[in-house]
Amino acid sequence: MIAGVFPAIFKALELDGGIKSLSESASQFKTLQDRFRQAALIGGTKPVEELEKEFKALMERMDKARSSCLAIPDRH
C-alpha cells in the first residue's frame, strides 16, 4: 500500500519532473566545484593569463548552471 502512495504524492505535488532537473543541476555544481578546486591547486604553476582564461571559462559554465537553477514553488 505504501508503495502505491508515494507515486501519487509525487504526482500531486508535481515533484517527479523537478527531481530529475535538480539532480542534473546538483551534478553540474559538483563537477564545477571539482574543476575550480583543480584550477586553484594547479593554477600556481601556470602563467596568469592561462589561469585567467581557464577561470573565465569555468565562470561561464557556472553562470549557465545557475541560470537553470530551479526554485521551489510557493505553494510548498
C-alpha positions in Angstrom: 0.0 0.0 0.0 2.8 2.4 0.9 4.5 1.7 -2.5 1.4 3.0 -4.2 1.0 6.1 -2.1 4.4 7.7 -2.8 4.0 8.0 -6.6 0.6 9.5 -6.0 2.1 12.1 -3.7 4.9 12.9 -6.1 2.4 13.3 -8.9 0.1 15.5 -6.8 2.9 17.8 -5.7 4.4 17.8 -9.2 7.8 16.7 -7.8 8.5 13.9 -10.3 9.8 16.2 -13.1 11.6 18.5 -10.7 13.7 15.8 -9.2 15.4 15.0 -12.5 16.2 18.7 -13.1 17.5 19.1 -9.5 19.7 16.0 -9.9 21.2 17.3 -13.1 21.9 20.7 -11.5 23.5 19.1 -8.5 25.7 17.1 -10.8 26.8 20.2 -12.7 27.6 22.1 -9.5 29.6 19.2 -8.1 31.6 18.9 -11.3 32.3 22.6 -11.3 33.3 22.5 -7.7 36.0 19.9 -8.6 37.1 21.9 -11.6 37.5 25.1 -9.5 39.5 23.1 -6.9 41.8 21.7 -9.5 42.3 25.1 -11.1 43.2 26.5 -7.6 45.7 23.7 -6.8 47.3 23.6 -10.2 46.9 27.3 -11.1 50.0 28.3 -9.2 52.2 26.5 -11.7 50.5 28.2 -14.8 51.1 31.6 -16.2 48.5 34.2 -15.0 47.0 34.6 -18.5 46.3 30.9 -18.9 44.8 30.7 -15.4 42.6 33.7 -16.1 41.4 32.1 -19.3 40.5 28.9 -17.5 38.8 30.7 -14.7 36.6 32.7 -17.1 35.6 29.5 -18.9 34.7 27.9 -15.6 32.7 31.0 -14.6 30.7 30.9 -17.9 29.8 27.3 -17.1 28.8 28.3 -13.6 26.6 31.1 -14.9 24.9 28.6 -17.2 24.4 26.2 -14.4 22.9 28.9 -12.2 20.6 30.1 -14.9 18.8 26.7 -14.9 18.5 26.6 -11.1 15.0 25.6 -10.1 13.1 27.4 -7.3 10.7 25.6 -5.0 7.1 26.6 -5.9 5.5 29.0 -3.4 2.8 26.5 -2.5 5.4 24.2 -0.9 
